């Protein structure tokens, strides 16, 4: 999930909403604002991992594959 959505619900709000309906939801937060508290303490906000922008597709794909596989 993108941390910041111009004019919309960002990742911080979206993960709270999703966790109400499915506490086991798997979510990764992504942003170019690496100094944001959510990026520094992503687990405290309900995310499993973080992807900092700009990102490279191969490294992001490996991270997402590992998370979805439960490792």
Phi and psi in degrees as a GROMACS rama.xvg file:
@    title "Ramachandran Plot"
@    xaxis  label "Phi"
@    yaxis  label "Psi"
@TYPE xy
-76.4905  135.23  UNK-2
-66.6707  -37.5014  UNK-3
-122.252  123.543  UNK-4
-122.796  113.854  UNK-5
-60.9179  118.099  UNK-6
76.2055  9.07944  UNK-7
-139.841  -171.891  UNK-8
-80.7292  121.567  UNK-9
-84.2002  178.256  UNK-10
-60.3183  -38.7895  UNK-11
-60.4927  -45.9225  UNK-12
-72.5967  -40.0588  UNK-13
-64.5385  -41.4038  UNK-14
-66.8489  -35.6298  UNK-15
-62.6291  -44.9537  UNK-16
-63.4239  -45.7621  UNK-17
-64.4648  -40.4989  UNK-18
-64.0121  -27.6371  UNK-19
-63.5351  -35.0458  UNK-20
-93.4217  -28.4288  UNK-21
-148.114  92.675  UNK-22
-60.0383  -17.594  UNK-23
-96.6329  10.8138  UNK-24
-60.6343  139.862  UNK-25
-100.419  122.25  UNK-26
-141.573  144.936  UNK-27
-121.579  134.723  UNK-28
-95.8014  143.87  UNK-29
-137.028  139.427  UNK-30
-166.822  159.256  UNK-31
-92.1039  -7.19248  UNK-32
-91.5325  78.6856  UNK-33
-68.5078  -14.8873  UNK-34
-91.3907  2.3853  UNK-35
-68.9072  139.713  UNK-36
-55.9532  -33.7692  UNK-37
-63.6288  -39.7018  UNK-38
-68.0533  -35.5814  UNK-39
-75.4378  -34.2597  UNK-40
-127.716  51.1187  UNK-41
-54.7204  -36.3732  UNK-42
-66.2007  -32.7966  UNK-43
-63.304  -22.8211  UNK-44
-99.9838  0.926558  UNK-45
99.4932  7.62038  UNK-46
-94.4706  151.492  UNK-47
-85.7914  -27.5361  UNK-48
-163.095  179.875  UNK-49
-134.212  143.651  UNK-50
-125.759  117.985  UNK-51
-90.0972  132.449  UNK-52
-88.0083  152.219  UNK-53
-70.0104  150.776  UNK-54
-123.621  160.03  UNK-55
-102.559  136.026  UNK-56
-56.7089  -46.7524  UNK-57
-59.4392  -42.9186  UNK-58
-69.4938  -38.0354  UNK-59
-66.9591  -40.6081  UNK-60
-62.4477  -42.3867  UNK-61
-62.5884  -43.7726  UNK-62
-62.7189  -46.4009  UNK-63
-65.82  -39.4253  UNK-64
-61.3717  -44.8264  UNK-65
-61.6243  -43.5568  UNK-66
-66.2801  -41.8985  UNK-67
-69.0918  -27.8157  UNK-68
-80.5789  -6.9076  UNK-69
84.8699  19.6318  UNK-70
